[in-house]
Amino acid sequence: MTTRHTSPGDWLGIHIYYAASPQPLLAQCLGPLVDDLKADGLLAGHFFINYWLEGPHVRLRLRPATAAAGAEVRARAEAAITGFLERRPALYNVETGFLSDLYNTLFDMELEDVDRDRYVGSDGRMNVRPNNSFAYQPYEPEYGKYGGPAGVDLAEWHFQHSSDQVLHAVRTLNVHVRTVALGTAAQLMMVMAASFLPDGEQLAAYLERYHGFWRRTFAGTDLVDYGTSYEDTPGLRARVDMVRAAITTGDLDRLPDYLAGWACHCLDLRERATALAQEGRLVFRSGDRTRDEVVTDPADARVRLLSPYLHMTNNRLHITIRDEAYLSALLARALRDSLSATAVSP
């Protein structure tokens, strides 16, 4: 007896322009929508990100289980999104003038110069889509950033786990409270970073470089802006130590459930990335965007992938770049203190 295998349909990209906190949209609309589609066997993949281009919006990616399921997935998505926007519209529109410097920085980081003209009006300001609207837009995978086709397949698998992790946090944790959101993000960051870089010195140096990147790119991200924040979080070092010990020993049961599941995923992700590198299947775009680079060194590949993986999970939690820089500096400092204490222990 033979089993018939059916290929998934093409990815659908739906951009939902919503100039308010995305958490109600996630908790009340997109989370239930994904749950229902999965329960009925209509999805082969899904994830979301928050984005800024043409106004703040959530980019929802849905991959129908089959090409034939595409029409049903679209119809259900449109009904759910339309219903939510009617019930709970964002109340304030976005004006781009006072954000022009930020948008210029983001343009320089993420878009080629040739792309800028597509999104900027004759007045030099970014075009903004109507608030409380949605549109289908092509899904364009970032092959150069994630390592070519094989790397994008891995990233899409990971993005689904990351999206589910955040959807669970939005539904079960008080992440609408700033301190809770920051604490959640810090712990997810440390679990992922420690899974990819188990050596303490390498991990501390990486976190310092990560903070340095955001500090150089965006003004106002230095730790000094937060005064005595590190001293005001006395439990941070103990949490960092607990996370690293659990990952190093493989005793993930010592972590809270939501971190244990995340750690299990991150360790699996590390092994999959390692295997792709060893097989010569990861092809990155060079930093100057002039050539492709096949990366076969697993350590190099993991570092290249870790930064966008960290950033996109923080993005899904709606953590700002300023706060992401702050958290990486706090974690690096806590880890440095821990390593120093260990070095002087008898």
Secondary structure as the mmCIF struct_conf table of DSSP 4:
data_model
#
loop_
_struct_conf.conf_type_id
_struct_conf.id
_struct_conf.beg_label_comp_id
_struct_conf.beg_label_asym_id
_struct_conf.beg_label_seq_id
_struct_conf.end_label_comp_id
_struct_conf.end_label_asym_id
_struct_conf.end_label_seq_id
HELX_LH_PP_P HELX_LH_PP_P1 ASP A 10 TRP A 11
STRN STRN1 LEU A 12 TYR A 17
BEND BEND1 ALA A 20 ALA A 20
BEND BEND2 PRO A 22 PRO A 22
HELX_RH_AL_P HELX_RH_AL_P1 GLN A 23 LEU A 25
HELX_RH_PI_P HELX_RH_PI_P1 LEU A 26 LEU A 30
HELX_RH_AL_P HELX_RH_AL_P2 GLY A 31 ALA A 39
TURN_TY1_P TURN_TY1_P1 ASP A 40 GLY A 41
STRN STRN2 LEU A 43 TYR A 51
TURN_TY1_P TURN_TY1_P2 LEU A 53 GLU A 54
BEND BEND3 GLY A 55 PRO A 56
STRN STRN3 HIS A 57 PRO A 64
BEND BEND4 ALA A 65 THR A 66
HELX_RH_3T_P HELX_RH_3T_P1 ALA A 67 ALA A 69
HELX_RH_AL_P HELX_RH_AL_P3 GLY A 70 ARG A 87
BEND BEND5 ARG A 88 ARG A 88
HELX_RH_3T_P HELX_RH_3T_P2 GLY A 97 LEU A 99
HELX_RH_AL_P HELX_RH_AL_P4 SER A 100 GLU A 110
BEND BEND6 LEU A 111 LEU A 111
HELX_RH_AL_P HELX_RH_AL_P5 ASP A 113 ARG A 116
TURN_TY1_P TURN_TY1_P3 ASP A 117 TYR A 119
STRN STRN4 VAL A 120 VAL A 120
TURN_TY1_P TURN_TY1_P4 SER A 122 ASP A 123
BEND BEND7 GLY A 124 ARG A 125
STRN STRN5 MET A 126 MET A 126
HELX_LH_PP_P HELX_LH_PP_P2 ASN A 127 ASN A 127
HELX_LH_PP_P HELX_LH_PP_P3 ARG A 129 PRO A 130
BEND BEND8 ASN A 131 ASN A 132
STRN STRN6 SER A 133 TYR A 136
HELX_RH_AL_P HELX_RH_AL_P6 TYR A 143 TYR A 146
TURN_TY1_P TURN_TY1_P5 GLY A 147 GLY A 147
HELX_RH_AL_P HELX_RH_AL_P7 GLY A 148 THR A 172
BEND BEND9 LEU A 173 LEU A 173
TURN_TY1_P TURN_TY1_P6 VAL A 175 HIS A 176
BEND BEND10 VAL A 177 VAL A 177
HELX_RH_AL_P HELX_RH_AL_P8 ARG A 178 PHE A 196
BEND BEND11 ASP A 199 ASP A 199
HELX_RH_AL_P HELX_RH_AL_P9 GLY A 200 THR A 217
BEND BEND12 PHE A 218 PHE A 218
TURN_TY1_P TURN_TY1_P7 ALA A 219 GLY A 220
BEND BEND13 ASP A 222 ASP A 222
HELX_RH_3T_P HELX_RH_3T_P3 LEU A 223 TYR A 226
TURN_TY1_P TURN_TY1_P8 GLY A 227 ASP A 232
TURN_TY1_P TURN_TY1_P9 PRO A 234 GLY A 235
HELX_RH_AL_P HELX_RH_AL_P10 LEU A 236 THR A 249
TURN_TY1_P TURN_TY1_P10 GLY A 250 GLY A 250
HELX_RH_3T_P HELX_RH_3T_P4 LEU A 252 ARG A 254
BEND BEND14 LEU A 255 LEU A 255
HELX_RH_AL_P HELX_RH_AL_P11 ASP A 257 GLN A 278
TURN_TY1_P TURN_TY1_P11 GLU A 279 GLY A 280
STRN STRN7 VAL A 283 ARG A 285
HELX_LH_PP_P HELX_LH_PP_P4 SER A 286 SER A 286
TURN_TY1_P TURN_TY1_P12 GLY A 287 ASP A 288
BEND BEND15 ARG A 289 ARG A 291
STRN STRN8 ASP A 292 VAL A 294
HELX_RH_AL_P HELX_RH_AL_P12 PRO A 298 ARG A 316
TURN_TY1_P TURN_TY1_P13 LEU A 317 HIS A 318
HELX_RH_AL_P HELX_RH_AL_P13 ILE A 321 VAL A 344
#
